[in-house]
Amino acid sequence: MKASSAYAPWLTPLYVGAVQLGAYATARLPAQERAELLRAHSTNVDNLRAGRWRTLATSAVFVESPLPVPYGLALLAALGTAEAAWGTRRAAGMFAAGHIGASLLVYGGLRAARALSHKAVTPDTERAVDVGASYGFYATVGALAVSVPHRGARAAATAGVLALGVSPVLHRRRDFTDAGHLTALLLGMGAGAAFKIRHRMAAPLRLPSRAAPRSRSTAEPRIRRTVALLRRRTAAPRSRPFRTGPQAA
């Protein structure tokens, strides 16, 4: 996914800064009040089953605790790179698609598991706090990985982020958020690959200037001049050979 020119990322620092400031503000609330606030904005089964679809948007601006410095820097780097390369609208769309898409797929998976077995999904899981920017982050990273220009570097980046997403799912202490991270990663990779193919098909086919065929109007005068020159040379009279001695009577 490559843009024709770089954009100045402005939404990324604004978003990450707002999330961090909000995290510090909610951290000052009493524990019970803070837990109720986060649960009210979570994309958990209880909220989505009750039709509280606004949580698909509000859950992306709340986090359970202030962002650790390494994660905050990684979030800034990934989202900022995407915004600089694709533009604000497309980068925000990728983030939103990963966040909302993964949230809905996880919700559907939990509802299906609950229908198959009541023991598979506990009431605590249905009311769990599920907020943060991680789904959108994983989707953006996946799209960036498949957009690396060099084939070898692209393969290495894709393998690396896949390992990052698959490893927690294989762990015994996995939870539904680990599945959500992998889902968001795959959504981002699919969207990035689809956009790359679409961009390649939409690009006009350009012939190199040296291989461009000459127009008929340019070639005909040269051919005519060459033919005329050949005719003049063949029609020129031959000079008589120089003879010595008496001429015949």
C-alpha positions as CSV (number, residue, x, y, z in Angstrom):
1,M,0.0,0.0,0.0
2,K,2.0,2.9,-1.3
3,A,0.9,6.5,-1.7
4,S,2.3,8.9,-4.3
5,S,3.6,11.3,-1.7
6,A,4.1,11.4,2.1
7,Y,1.5,13.0,4.4
8,A,2.2,14.8,7.7
9,P,0.7,12.6,10.4
10,W,-1.3,14.8,12.8
11,L,-4.2,12.5,13.9
12,T,-1.9,9.8,15.3
13,P,-0.2,11.9,18.1
14,L,-3.6,13.6,18.8
15,Y,-5.2,10.2,19.3
16,V,-2.5,8.6,21.3
17,G,-2.1,11.7,23.5
18,A,-5.9,11.8,24.1
19,V,-5.9,8.1,25.1
20,Q,-3.0,8.5,27.5
21,L,-4.5,11.6,29.1
22,G,-7.8,9.8,29.5
23,A,-6.0,6.9,31.1
24,Y,-4.4,9.1,33.7
25,A,-7.8,10.8,34.4
26,T,-9.6,7.5,34.9
27,A,-6.8,6.1,37.0
28,R,-7.7,8.8,39.6
29,L,-11.2,7.5,40.0
30,P,-12.2,5.1,42.8
31,A,-11.7,1.5,41.8
32,Q,-15.4,0.6,41.6
33,E,-16.4,3.7,39.7
34,R,-13.5,3.2,37.3
35,A,-14.4,-0.4,36.7
36,E,-18.0,0.5,35.9
37,L,-16.9,3.2,33.5
38,L,-14.6,0.9,31.6
39,R,-17.2,-1.9,31.5
40,A,-19.9,0.5,30.2
41,H,-17.6,1.3,27.2
42,S,-16.4,-2.3,26.6
43,T,-17.3,-4.4,23.5
44,N,-18.2,-7.3,25.6
45,V,-21.0,-9.8,25.0
46,D,-23.4,-8.1,27.4
47,N,-23.2,-4.6,25.8
48,L,-23.4,-5.8,22.2
49,R,-26.2,-8.3,22.9
50,A,-28.1,-5.4,24.5
51,G,-27.6,-3.3,21.3
52,R,-25.1,-0.8,22.8
53,W,-23.3,-0.5,19.5
54,R,-21.7,2.8,20.4
55,T,-19.1,0.8,22.4
56,L,-17.6,-0.2,19.0
57,A,-16.4,3.4,18.8
58,T,-15.9,4.4,22.4
59,S,-14.0,1.3,23.4
60,A,-11.1,2.6,21.2
61,V,-10.5,5.7,23.3
62,F,-10.4,4.0,26.8
63,V,-7.7,1.8,28.2
64,E,-7.5,-0.1,31.5
65,S,-4.3,1.7,32.6
66,P,-1.9,4.3,31.2
67,L,0.0,3.0,28.2
68,P,3.5,1.7,29.0
69,V,6.2,3.6,27.2
70,P,7.3,0.8,24.8
71,Y,3.7,0.1,23.8
72,G,2.9,3.8,23.4
73,L,6.0,4.3,21.2
74,A,5.0,1.3,19.1
75,L,1.5,2.6,18.7
76,L,2.8,6.0,17.6
77,A,5.3,4.4,15.2
78,A,2.8,2.1,13.5
79,L,-0.2,4.5,13.3
80,G,2.1,7.4,12.3
81,T,3.8,5.4,9.6
82,A,0.4,4.4,8.2
83,E,-0.9,7.9,8.3
84,A,2.3,9.3,6.6
85,A,2.1,6.7,3.8
86,W,-1.6,6.4,3.2
87,G,-3.1,9.6,4.4
88,T,-5.2,10.4,7.4
89,R,-8.5,9.1,6.0
90,R,-7.2,5.7,4.8
91,A,-5.1,5.1,7.9
92,A,-8.0,5.9,10.2
93,G,-10.2,3.6,8.1
94,M,-7.8,0.8,8.4
95,F,-7.7,1.3,12.2
96,A,-11.4,1.5,12.5
97,A,-12.0,-1.6,10.3
98,G,-9.6,-3.7,12.3
99,H,-11.0,-2.5,15.6
100,I,-14.7,-2.9,14.7
101,G,-14.3,-6.0,12.6
102,A,-12.3,-7.9,15.2
103,S,-14.7,-6.8,17.9
104,L,-17.7,-8.1,16.0
105,L,-16.0,-11.4,15.0
106,V,-15.0,-12.0,18.6
107,Y,-18.5,-11.3,19.8
108,G,-19.9,-13.7,17.2
109,G,-17.5,-16.4,18.2
110,L,-18.3,-16.0,21.9
111,R,-22.0,-16.1,21.2
112,A,-21.6,-19.3,19.1
113,A,-19.4,-20.9,21.8
114,R,-22.0,-20.0,24.4
115,A,-24.8,-21.6,22.3
116,L,-22.8,-24.8,22.0
117,S,-21.8,-25.1,25.6
118,H,-22.7,-22.9,28.6
119,K,-19.4,-23.8,30.2
120,A,-17.4,-22.5,27.3
121,V,-18.2,-18.9,28.0
122,T,-18.7,-17.9,31.6
123,P,-20.8,-14.9,32.8
124,D,-17.6,-13.1,33.9
125,T,-16.3,-13.4,30.3
126,E,-19.5,-11.9,28.9
127,R,-19.2,-8.9,31.3
128,A,-15.4,-8.6,30.9
129,V,-13.7,-5.2,30.4
130,D,-12.7,-5.1,26.7
131,V,-11.3,-1.7,25.8
132,G,-8.2,-0.3,24.1
133,A,-6.5,0.4,20.8
134,S,-4.9,-3.1,20.4
135,Y,-7.3,-4.4,17.7
136,G,-6.7,-1.4,15.5
137,F,-3.0,-1.5,16.2
138,Y,-2.7,-5.1,15.1
139,A,-4.8,-4.4,11.9
140,T,-2.5,-1.5,11.0
141,V,0.7,-3.5,11.6
142,G,-0.7,-6.4,9.4
143,A,-1.5,-4.0,6.6
144,L,2.0,-2.4,6.9
145,A,3.7,-5.8,6.8
146,V,2.1,-6.8,3.5
147,S,2.9,-3.4,2.0
148,V,6.7,-3.5,2.3
149,P,8.0,-2.9,-1.2
150,H,10.9,-5.4,-1.3
151,R,9.7,-9.0,-1.6
152,G,12.2,-10.6,0.8
153,A,11.6,-7.9,3.5
154,R,7.9,-8.2,2.9
155,A,8.0,-12.0,3.5
156,A,10.1,-11.5,6.7
157,A,7.8,-8.8,8.0
158,T,4.7,-10.9,7.3
159,A,6.1,-14.0,9.0
160,G,7.2,-11.9,12.0
161,V,3.8,-10.4,12.6
162,L,2.0,-13.7,12.1
163,A,4.2,-15.3,14.7
164,L,3.4,-12.3,17.0
165,G,-0.3,-13.0,16.6
166,V,-0.3,-16.8,16.6
167,S,2.0,-17.3,19.6
168,P,-0.4,-16.1,22.3
169,V,-3.3,-18.1,20.9
170,L,-1.3,-21.3,21.3
171,H,-0.6,-20.5,24.9
172,R,-2.6,-22.3,27.6
173,R,-3.6,-19.1,29.4
174,R,-5.1,-17.5,26.2
175,D,-8.3,-15.6,26.4
176,F,-10.7,-14.1,23.8
177,T,-8.6,-10.9,23.4
178,D,-5.7,-13.0,22.0
179,A,-8.0,-14.4,19.4
180,G,-9.2,-10.9,18.7
181,H,-5.6,-9.7,18.1
182,L,-5.0,-12.5,15.6
183,T,-8.3,-11.7,13.9
184,A,-7.5,-8.0,13.6
185,L,-4.0,-8.9,12.3
186,L,-5.5,-11.1,9.6
187,L,-8.1,-8.5,8.7
188,G,-5.4,-5.9,8.3
189,M,-3.2,-8.2,6.1
190,G,-6.2,-9.0,3.9
191,A,-7.2,-5.4,3.5
192,G,-3.6,-4.3,2.8
193,A,-3.1,-7.0,0.2
194,A,-6.5,-6.2,-1.5
195,F,-5.6,-2.5,-1.7
196,K,-2.2,-3.3,-3.1
197,I,-3.7,-5.4,-5.9
198,R,-6.3,-2.8,-6.6
199,H,-3.7,0.0,-6.8
200,R,-1.6,-2.1,-9.1
201,M,-4.5,-2.8,-11.5
202,A,-5.5,0.8,-11.5
203,A,-2.0,2.0,-12.4
204,P,-1.8,3.0,-16.1
205,L,0.5,0.9,-18.3
206,R,3.4,3.0,-19.5
207,L,5.8,2.0,-22.3
208,P,9.4,3.1,-22.0
209,S,10.3,6.0,-24.2
210,R,13.0,4.1,-26.1
211,A,10.6,1.3,-27.0
212,A,7.8,3.6,-28.0
213,P,6.9,3.1,-31.7
214,R,7.4,6.0,-34.0
215,S,4.4,7.6,-35.5
216,R,3.7,7.2,-39.2
217,S,3.9,11.0,-39.8
218,T,7.5,11.0,-38.4
219,A,8.7,7.9,-40.2
220,E,7.3,8.6,-43.7
221,P,9.5,11.7,-44.5
222,R,12.6,9.9,-43.6
223,I,11.7,6.9,-45.9
224,R,10.9,9.3,-48.7
225,R,14.2,11.1,-48.4
226,T,16.1,7.8,-48.4
227,V,14.3,6.5,-51.5
228,A,14.9,9.8,-53.3
229,L,18.6,9.7,-52.5
230,L,18.9,6.1,-53.8
231,R,17.2,7.1,-57.0
232,R,19.5,10.0,-57.6
233,R,22.6,7.8,-57.1
234,T,21.4,5.1,-59.5
235,A,20.3,7.6,-62.1
236,A,23.6,9.6,-62.2
237,P,25.5,9.2,-65.6
238,R,28.6,7.2,-65.6
239,S,31.8,9.1,-66.7
240,R,33.7,7.9,-69.8
241,P,36.9,6.1,-69.1
242,F,40.1,8.0,-70.0
243,R,41.7,6.5,-73.1
244,T,45.2,7.1,-74.4
245,G,46.4,6.6,-78.0
246,P,44.8,7.4,-81.3
247,Q,41.1,7.2,-81.6
248,A,39.5,4.8,-84.2
249,A,38.5,6.4,-87.5
